[in-house]
Every structure is written in C-alpha cells, then in structure tokens.
Amino acid sequence: MGNSVLTRLADHAPVSKMLSFPRGRFHLHAMPTSSGYDVQHDPSYAWHGLKRGQTPFAILQHTVDGMGNLDFEGRRHRLSPGDTMLVLIPHDHRYWLQPGETWTFFWIAMTGMEALRIHQALQSAAGPVLRLQPDTVARLAEGCLDLVEGEGETAGLASAIAYRTLMAVVDDVFGKGGGETVPGDTSGLGRAIRHIESHLDQPISVTELARIAGYSRAHFTRAFTEREGMPPAEFALQARMRHAVRLLASHANMPIKSIAPLCGFDDPNYFAKTFRRFYGISPTEFRTTGMYAAIRPDM
C-alpha cells in the first residue's frame, strides 16, 4: 500500500490543502488544518515555531527524499528519508533547508485539544524526530492523500481522518495496546494512568488515583494536570470516549446500550449525550455516516 499511496500523493505535488470549517456548537478534539506534499529547493524555506501565531497546532512532516534541518531545544537534527518530524506551535524551534539541498516531504497539521495532547505525549516519549514503521508511514500518507483529494469535506470526516492517522502513530510509538503510557514509566503518575486505561469500564475516582500514585489528592491533581495538560477526571473521560470510538468501529452489531457500560456509563442516554458533546454526532449516527467508515476498526 505504501508505495502506491506515496506515488498518488506525489502526483499532486506541489500541493497544499488548507482546511477550515464554520465554528459550530460542538468542538471536535482532533481537526486537520492543512495537508500536502512539497519539493523544496529554495534556501529561503524556513519556519520558526514562535513566528506562526499563538493558535496552537501540531505538525507531522515526513521526509520522502533529500534532507531537511530542525533546530530543537539546543540540538540540530538532520532529517533524512524515513524521518518524521513532530513539532507543536507555538514553540521555540526552527526547521529549514540548507543552500544547495533539496527536501521532499508530506505533512498533516492538526489542532484540537485531544490532538495536541497526543502529539505532546508522542514528543515527550520519542522526541521531535520519529522513525516510524513503513506501514505507519503509509497510514500517514493515506491520511494526507485523503485530505488532499477532498475526502474530508465535512468537519466530522476531516476529524475522523486526523484521528485515525494519529492513532496509527500512537500504536507505532507506544506499541499495540500500549495506550499512551510511556513504556517503563513506573512513576506514581504512570501507575495512575495505567489504572485509568485498564479500568475504563469501572468508576474511577481522583481519590483512588491519588492513592495509587502515592500522592495527596491536591498534589496529585496539580502534578497530573501539569504533565497531561488536563485534570485527571477529564483525562479519564477522554480515554472513555476514545474507547467508545474503538468499540463502535470494531463491533458494528453491538447495541449502544451494551457499549455504554464497557466505557463506564451506567446510563446509555448519558453516554450518548457525552459522545455527542465530544464528537458532534450521536453513537448511532457515527455508525450510519461516513465518520464510521473513515475510522478503521483496528484504530
């Protein structure tokens, strides 16, 4: 799949697809903002992470050929074929092209609270330069191609493409079924996160999480929020919603009332309301629209 997708994507080059949707009542948590494929020869090509405005977004940019450069937190990285750069805006970094060199790459930029949190977790675990498996690169290219070719014409479809693309990277970096906990993280916060991820069908109290972490409740909440960018209760709720998406996509015949308790909801109606608040669509509509088709069952 990888070579054929990359060939189709390269056939569009140079191409840059900007995505913008009217601001609705519901805020989707992973939204692509741009995608494209480019071949750069001009040494004036340079981007600084503190000169791109204050609206947060993240970029996954994969080097297909040639060589690029990234200055990141005091270290220079040479981006060679097979390297995937991951940067967040705003941040003090710069990526650029040296005179006489060529840089061929494709990218997807995303925004949204969940997309930013996951990009930050990936960068914290693996740094700003990822060496992804070929199948993951193919998934990344496929998401880019879908956006370039107009498959994300609605906010729901665009969000689904961003989410499934990002989940492929998560699986690569953290391992299949490994969630978002950094491998080998035996800290108190790491134990608390593993507890959340393994008890999504059960009540999860902040007091219990603080006990597992070995902190007071107040200190745990402060430390967790500083590390993950959100309070532990919100983190647990988002983990439940991601679990719901996976179950809905992989168990097409399972009733909604059966999925709700597997995600920690005793009341299916409250589950449906919460799902709609997150994704702008009900669980039933998710299954009967293109949003369901856009998310792979293994995501």
Secondary structure, 3 states (H helix, E strand, C coil): CHHHHHHHHHCCCCEEEECCCCCCCCCCCCEEEEEEEEEECCCCCEEECCCCCCCCEEEEEEEEEECEEEEECCEEEEECCCEEEEEEECCCEEEECCCCCCEEEEEEEEECHHHHHHHHHHHHHHCCEEECCHHHHHHHHHHHHHHHCCCCCCHHHHHHHHHHHHHHHHHHHHCCCCCCCCCCCCCHHHHHHHHHHHCCCCCCCHHHHHHHHCCCHHHHHHHHHHHHCCCHHHHHHHHHHHHHHHHHHHCCCCCHHHHHHHCCCCCHHHHHHHHHHHHCCCHHHHHHCHHHHHCCCCC
